Amino acid sequence: MPEAVLIGKGLSVAYGGVKALSDVDIEVRRGEVVGLIGPNGAGKTSFIDGVTGFATMSGDLRLDGTSLTGVRAHRRSGLGLSRTWQSVALFDDLTVRENVAVAAKRGARRSGAQSHADRVQGAMDRVGIAEHASRLPGELSHGQRVLVGVARAIAAEPQVVLMDEPAAGLDDAEGRELGLFIRKLASEGMGILLVDHDMNLVLDVCDRLYVLDFGRLIASGSPQEISNDPAVIRAYLGGGDEVDSADPDVVTPADIADADEIELEPVDIEEEK
């Protein structure tokens, strides 16, 4: 079994008096796609913000054995932790190549003899956007912009990429293409944590799943195990304790389109080591 490269124990995130995430244990192994799912407001984006340093997170979080406690977001990126954004945040006045180049600089210490230009070109080639290198983001389709965001996330050759709703706004064909690309990244040894509302995508591409509800971890396991877990079905649908997942009239998580994550303002980031 591949080693765990990202390990979190007792992870919690609070915004003022509101606890968005409570005592979550999670790990991502090399070459593995791990899904993080849950109903609206479950704490999924809060988890990504906390892990990547954009919100204060307590607990023990380690990347390849290195503690991330007190390490600021840009330093975490430099250590090999990358993310995508729900809003596909790009620099609209820079070309595609320039957008990717900004992110590629972060990987200089881990890429050995590979040049900055090689990292930029390699990231664009891997996601299939090299032909658009000279175009501005405003000239691209939404699906193409999503791929530029993914190229930015992998340009620094990270150990782990956290993807926050990458399939949002994509049609079925684009979603399937994205799923194949995510699996390809994992096959190259990258660890992927995927948060997405497209349950077909999540169940198809993920090796394991974690399920959050009201900021707490309620289940973990294979996609098949999670699809048939009564606690997961109750979290999505509500209702009583008796749920028969074999009943054809019962909707399972695979049939549910999760609503948009609630946006909360992050508090001050912890001081850098």
DRENDO-1510 file (C-alpha; in Angstrom, 1 decimal, always signed):
<recs>
REC; n; res; u; v; w
REC; 1; MET; +0.0; +0.0; +0.0 .
REC; 2; PRO; +1.4; +3.5; -0.9 .
REC; 3; GLU; +2.5; +5.6; +2.0 .
REC; 4; ALA; +0.3; +8.4; +3.3 .
REC; 5; VAL; +1.8; +11.8; +2.3 .
REC; 6; LEU; -0.9; +14.0; +3.9 .
REC; 7; ILE; -2.0; +13.1; +7.4 .
REC; 8; GLY; -4.4; +15.0; +9.6 .
REC; 9; LYS; -5.5; +14.1; +13.1 .
REC; 10; GLY; -8.0; +16.0; +15.2 .
REC; 11; LEU; -8.4; +18.8; +12.6 .
REC; 12; SER; -10.7; +21.6; +13.5 .
REC; 13; VAL; -11.6; +25.0; +12.0 .
REC; 14; ALA; -13.6; +27.7; +13.8 .
REC; 15; TYR; -15.0; +31.0; +12.5 .
REC; 16; GLY; -15.6; +33.1; +15.7 .
REC; 17; GLY; -17.9; +31.0; +17.8 .
REC; 18; VAL; -18.9; +28.7; +14.9 .
REC; 19; LYS; -17.1; +25.4; +14.6 .
REC; 20; ALA; -17.0; +24.6; +10.9 .
REC; 21; LEU; -14.9; +21.5; +11.3 .
REC; 22; SER; -14.4; +19.3; +14.4 .
REC; 23; ASP; -11.8; +16.6; +15.2 .
REC; 24; VAL; -11.4; +15.2; +11.7 .
REC; 25; ASP; -8.9; +12.5; +10.9 .
REC; 26; ILE; -7.9; +12.0; +7.3 .
REC; 27; GLU; -5.0; +10.9; +5.1 .
REC; 28; VAL; -4.1; +11.0; +1.4 .
REC; 29; ARG; -1.6; +8.5; +0.0 .
REC; 30; ARG; +0.7; +8.9; -2.9 .
REC; 31; GLY; -1.0; +8.0; -6.2 .
REC; 32; GLU; -4.5; +8.0; -4.6 .
REC; 33; VAL; -7.6; +10.0; -5.3 .
REC; 34; VAL; -9.5; +10.6; -2.1 .
REC; 35; GLY; -13.0; +12.2; -2.2 .
REC; 36; LEU; -14.4; +14.5; +0.5 .
REC; 37; ILE; -18.2; +14.8; +0.3 .
REC; 38; GLY; -21.1; +15.9; +2.4 .
REC; 39; PRO; -24.3; +18.0; +2.3 .
REC; 40; ASN; -24.4; +21.7; +2.0 .
REC; 41; GLY; -22.5; +23.4; +4.8 .
REC; 42; ALA; -20.8; +20.2; +5.9 .
REC; 43; GLY; -17.3; +21.9; +6.1 .
REC; 44; LYS; -15.7; +20.7; +2.9 .
REC; 45; THR; -14.3; +24.0; +1.7 .
REC; 46; SER; -13.4; +24.9; +5.3 .
REC; 47; PHE; -11.3; +21.8; +5.3 .
REC; 48; ILE; -9.4; +22.8; +2.1 .
REC; 49; ASP; -9.0; +26.3; +3.4 .
REC; 50; GLY; -7.6; +25.0; +6.7 .
REC; 51; VAL; -5.2; +22.5; +5.2 .
REC; 52; THR; -3.8; +24.9; +2.7 .
REC; 53; GLY; -3.4; +27.7; +5.3 .
REC; 54; PHE; -6.2; +30.1; +4.2 .
REC; 55; ALA; -8.0; +29.5; +7.5 .
REC; 56; THR; -6.7; +28.8; +11.0 .
REC; 57; MET; -6.8; +25.0; +11.7 .
REC; 58; SER; -6.0; +23.3; +14.9 .
REC; 59; GLY; -4.9; +19.7; +15.2 .
REC; 60; ASP; -1.9; +17.7; +13.9 .
REC; 61; LEU; -1.4; +18.2; +10.1 .
REC; 62; ARG; +1.7; +16.8; +8.4 .
REC; 63; LEU; +2.9; +16.8; +4.7 .
REC; 64; ASP; +5.4; +14.1; +4.0 .
REC; 65; GLY; +6.3; +14.0; +7.7 .
REC; 66; THR; +6.7; +17.8; +8.1 .
REC; 67; SER; +4.4; +19.5; +10.5 .
REC; 68; LEU; +2.4; +22.3; +9.0 .
REC; 69; THR; +1.4; +23.9; +12.3 .
REC; 70; GLY; +1.9; +27.6; +12.1 .
REC; 71; VAL; +3.1; +27.5; +8.5 .
REC; 72; ARG; +1.6; +30.1; +6.2 .
REC; 73; ALA; -0.1; +29.4; +2.9 .
REC; 74; HIS; +2.8; +30.3; +0.6 .
REC; 75; ARG; +5.2; +28.1; +2.6 .
REC; 76; ARG; +2.8; +25.2; +2.5 .
REC; 77; SER; +2.7; +25.6; -1.3 .
REC; 78; GLY; +6.5; +25.6; -1.4 .
REC; 79; LEU; +6.5; +22.3; +0.6 .
REC; 80; GLY; +4.4; +20.6; -2.0 .
REC; 81; LEU; +0.7; +21.4; -1.2 .
REC; 82; SER; -1.4; +22.9; -3.9 .
REC; 83; ARG; -5.1; +23.6; -4.5 .
REC; 84; THR; -7.6; +24.7; -7.1 .
REC; 85; TRP; -10.4; +27.3; -6.4 .
REC; 86; GLN; -14.2; +27.1; -6.8 .
REC; 87; SER; -14.1; +30.5; -8.5 .
REC; 88; VAL; -11.4; +29.5; -11.0 .
REC; 89; ALA; -9.4; +32.5; -9.9 .
REC; 90; LEU; -7.1; +33.5; -12.8 .
REC; 91; PHE; -5.2; +36.7; -13.7 .
REC; 92; ASP; -7.4; +38.0; -16.5 .
REC; 93; ASP; -4.8; +40.4; -17.8 .
REC; 94; LEU; -2.2; +37.6; -18.2 .
REC; 95; THR; -2.1; +35.0; -20.9 .
REC; 96; VAL; -2.6; +31.3; -20.1 .
REC; 97; ARG; +1.1; +30.7; -20.2 .
REC; 98; GLU; +1.8; +33.7; -17.9 .
REC; 99; ASN; -0.9; +32.4; -15.5 .
REC; 100; VAL; +0.7; +29.0; -15.3 .
REC; 101; ALA; +4.2; +30.6; -15.0 .
REC; 102; VAL; +3.3; +32.4; -11.9 .
REC; 103; ALA; +2.4; +29.1; -10.2 .
REC; 104; ALA; +5.4; +27.2; -11.6 .
REC; 105; LYS; +7.9; +29.4; -9.7 .
REC; 106; ARG; +6.8; +27.7; -6.5 .
REC; 107; GLY; +8.1; +24.4; -7.6 .
REC; 108; ALA; +11.7; +25.4; -8.2 .
REC; 109; ARG; +13.1; +23.8; -5.1 .
REC; 110; ARG; +11.5; +20.4; -5.8 .
REC; 111; SER; +12.0; +20.1; -9.5 .
REC; 112; GLY; +15.8; +19.5; -9.6 .
REC; 113; ALA; +17.2; +20.3; -13.0 .
REC; 114; GLN; +13.8; +20.9; -14.6 .
REC; 115; SER; +13.7; +24.5; -15.8 .
REC; 116; HIS; +10.9; +26.9; -15.1 .
REC; 117; ALA; +9.9; +27.0; -18.8 .
REC; 118; ASP; +9.8; +23.2; -18.8 .
REC; 119; ARG; +7.4; +23.1; -15.8 .
REC; 120; VAL; +5.1; +25.7; -17.5 .
REC; 121; GLN; +5.0; +23.8; -20.8 .
REC; 122; GLY; +4.7; +20.5; -19.1 .
REC; 123; ALA; +1.7; +21.6; -17.0 .
REC; 124; MET; -0.1; +23.0; -20.1 .
REC; 125; ASP; +0.6; +19.8; -22.1 .
REC; 126; ARG; -0.7; +17.6; -19.4 .
REC; 127; VAL; -4.1; +19.3; -19.2 .
REC; 128; GLY; -4.3; +19.9; -23.0 .
REC; 129; ILE; -4.3; +23.7; -23.0 .
REC; 130; ALA; -0.9; +24.3; -24.7 .
REC; 131; GLU; -2.7; +25.5; -27.9 .
REC; 132; HIS; -4.2; +28.3; -25.9 .
REC; 133; ALA; -1.0; +29.5; -24.3 .
REC; 134; SER; -1.1; +33.0; -25.8 .
REC; 135; ARG; -4.8; +33.6; -25.2 .
REC; 136; LEU; -6.2; +35.6; -22.3 .
REC; 137; PRO; -8.6; +33.8; -19.8 .
REC; 138; GLY; -11.5; +35.9; -21.0 .
REC; 139; GLU; -11.2; +34.3; -24.4 .
REC; 140; LEU; -11.6; +30.8; -23.1 .
REC; 141; SER; -14.7; +28.7; -22.4 .
REC; 142; HIS; -15.5; +27.9; -18.7 .
REC; 143; GLY; -14.2; +24.4; -19.2 .
REC; 144; GLN; -10.9; +25.7; -20.6 .
REC; 145; ARG; -10.6; +28.1; -17.7 .
REC; 146; VAL; -11.0; +25.2; -15.3 .
REC; 147; LEU; -8.1; +23.4; -17.0 .
REC; 148; VAL; -5.9; +26.5; -16.7 .
REC; 149; GLY; -6.7; +26.5; -13.0 .
REC; 150; VAL; -5.7; +22.8; -12.7 .
REC; 151; ALA; -2.5; +23.5; -14.7 .
REC; 152; ARG; -1.6; +26.2; -12.2 .
REC; 153; ALA; -2.1; +23.8; -9.4 .
REC; 154; ILE; +0.2; +21.1; -10.8 .
REC; 155; ALA; +2.8; +23.4; -12.4 .
REC; 156; ALA; +4.8; +23.4; -9.1 .
REC; 157; GLU; +5.0; +19.6; -9.2 .
REC; 158; PRO; +3.2; +19.3; -5.8 .
REC; 159; GLN; +3.0; +16.2; -3.7 .
REC; 160; VAL; -0.7; +16.7; -3.0 .
REC; 161; VAL; -3.4; +18.7; -4.9 .
REC; 162; LEU; -6.7; +19.6; -3.2 .
REC; 163; MET; -9.3; +20.2; -5.8 .
REC; 164; ASP; -12.3; +22.4; -4.8 .
REC; 165; GLU; -15.3; +21.8; -7.1 .
REC; 166; PRO; -13.3; +21.4; -10.3 .
REC; 167; ALA; -16.3; +20.0; -12.2 .
REC; 168; ALA; -18.6; +22.9; -11.3 .
REC; 169; GLY; -20.2; +24.3; -14.6 .
REC; 170; LEU; -18.8; +21.5; -16.8 .
REC; 171; ASP; -21.0; +19.5; -19.1 .
REC; 172; ASP; -21.1; +15.7; -19.0 .
REC; 173; ALA; -18.4; +15.3; -21.6 .
REC; 174; GLU; -16.1; +17.8; -19.9 .
REC; 175; GLY; -16.7; +16.1; -16.6 .
REC; 176; ARG; -15.7; +12.7; -17.9 .
REC; 177; GLU; -12.5; +14.2; -19.4 .
REC; 178; LEU; -11.7; +15.8; -16.1 .
REC; 179; GLY; -12.1; +12.5; -14.4 .
REC; 180; LEU; -9.7; +10.8; -16.7 .
REC; 181; PHE; -7.2; +13.6; -16.1 .
REC; 182; ILE; -7.5; +13.3; -12.4 .
REC; 183; ARG; -6.8; +9.5; -12.6 .
REC; 184; LYS; -3.8; +10.2; -14.8 .
REC; 185; LEU; -2.3; +12.6; -12.2 .
REC; 186; ALA; -2.8; +10.0; -9.5 .
REC; 187; SER; -1.1; +7.3; -11.7 .
REC; 188; GLU; +2.0; +9.6; -11.9 .
REC; 189; GLY; +2.2; +9.4; -8.1 .
REC; 190; MET; +0.4; +12.6; -7.1 .
REC; 191; GLY; -2.0; +12.5; -4.1 .
REC; 192; ILE; -5.4; +14.1; -4.9 .
REC; 193; LEU; -8.1; +15.2; -2.5 .
REC; 194; LEU; -11.3; +15.9; -4.5 .
REC; 195; VAL; -14.3; +17.9; -3.3 .
REC; 196; ASP; -17.1; +18.0; -5.8 .
REC; 197; HIS; -20.9; +18.1; -6.1 .
REC; 198; ASP; -20.8; +15.8; -9.1 .
REC; 199; MET; -21.4; +12.5; -7.4 .
REC; 200; ASN; -20.9; +10.5; -10.6 .
REC; 201; LEU; -17.4; +11.9; -11.0 .
REC; 202; VAL; -16.6; +11.4; -7.3 .
REC; 203; LEU; -17.8; +7.8; -7.2 .
REC; 204; ASP; -16.1; +7.0; -10.5 .
REC; 205; VAL; -12.6; +8.4; -9.9 .
REC; 206; CYS; -12.0; +8.1; -6.1 .
REC; 207; ASP; -10.3; +5.2; -4.4 .
REC; 208; ARG; -11.6; +6.1; -1.0 .
REC; 209; LEU; -14.2; +8.6; +0.4 .
REC; 210; TYR; -14.6; +10.6; +3.6 .
REC; 211; VAL; -18.0; +12.0; +4.4 .
REC; 212; LEU; -18.6; +15.2; +6.5 .
REC; 213; ASP; -21.8; +16.3; +8.1 .
REC; 214; PHE; -22.1; +19.4; +10.3 .
REC; 215; GLY; -18.3; +19.6; +10.4 .
REC; 216; ARG; -17.8; +16.0; +11.7 .
REC; 217; LEU; -16.6; +12.9; +10.0 .
REC; 218; ILE; -19.4; +10.4; +9.8 .
REC; 219; ALA; -18.1; +7.8; +7.4 .
REC; 220; SER; -15.1; +6.6; +5.4 .
REC; 221; GLY; -14.5; +3.8; +3.0 .
REC; 222; SER; -14.7; +2.7; -0.6 .
REC; 223; PRO; -17.2; +4.4; -3.0 .
REC; 224; GLN; -19.4; +1.2; -2.8 .
REC; 225; GLU; -19.3; +1.2; +1.0 .
REC; 226; ILE; -20.2; +4.9; +1.2 .
REC; 227; SER; -23.0; +4.6; -1.3 .
REC; 228; ASN; -24.7; +2.0; +0.9 .
REC; 229; ASP; -24.0; +3.6; +4.3 .
REC; 230; PRO; -27.2; +4.4; +6.0 .
REC; 231; ALA; -25.6; +7.3; +8.0 .
REC; 232; VAL; -24.5; +8.9; +4.7 .
REC; 233; ILE; -27.9; +8.5; +3.2 .
REC; 234; ARG; -29.5; +10.1; +6.3 .
REC; 235; ALA; -27.0; +13.0; +6.1 .
REC; 236; TYR; -28.0; +13.8; +2.6 .
REC; 237; LEU; -31.7; +13.1; +2.8 .
REC; 238; GLY; -32.6; +13.5; +6.5 .
REC; 239; GLY; -35.4; +11.4; +7.9 .
REC; 240; GLY; -35.5; +8.5; +10.4 .
REC; 241; ASP; -33.0; +5.9; +11.4 .
REC; 242; GLU; -34.4; +3.1; +9.3 .
REC; 243; VAL; -33.1; +3.4; +5.7 .
REC; 244; ASP; -33.0; +0.5; +3.3 .
REC; 245; SER; -30.3; +1.3; +0.7 .
REC; 246; ALA; -31.5; -1.7; -1.4 .
REC; 247; ASP; -35.0; -0.2; -1.8 .
REC; 248; PRO; -35.3; +1.1; -5.3 .
REC; 249; ASP; -37.4; +4.0; -4.0 .
REC; 250; VAL; -34.5; +5.2; -1.7 .
REC; 251; VAL; -32.2; +7.8; -3.3 .
REC; 252; THR; -28.5; +7.2; -2.6 .
REC; 253; PRO; -25.7; +9.7; -2.6 .
REC; 254; ALA; -24.9; +8.8; -6.2 .
REC; 255; ASP; -28.3; +10.4; -7.1 .
REC; 256; ILE; -27.8; +13.6; -5.2 .
REC; 257; ALA; -26.4; +16.9; -6.6 .
REC; 258; ASP; -24.9; +18.6; -3.5 .
REC; 259; ALA; -25.7; +22.3; -3.2 .
REC; 260; ASP; -23.1; +25.0; -3.2 .
REC; 261; GLU; -20.8; +25.2; -0.1 .
REC; 262; ILE; -21.6; +28.0; +2.3 .
REC; 263; GLU; -19.0; +30.7; +2.0 .
REC; 264; LEU; -17.5; +32.0; +5.3 .
REC; 265; GLU; -14.9; +34.6; +6.0 .
REC; 266; PRO; -11.6; +33.2; +7.2 .
REC; 267; VAL; -10.0; +34.4; +10.4 .
REC; 268; ASP; -6.3; +35.4; +10.7 .
REC; 269; ILE; -3.9; +32.8; +9.6 .
REC; 270; GLU; -1.5; +31.4; +12.2 .
REC; 271; GLU; +2.0; +32.9; +12.4 .
REC; 272; GLU; +4.7; +31.3; +10.3 .
REC; 273; LYS; +7.3; +29.1; +12.0 .
</recs>
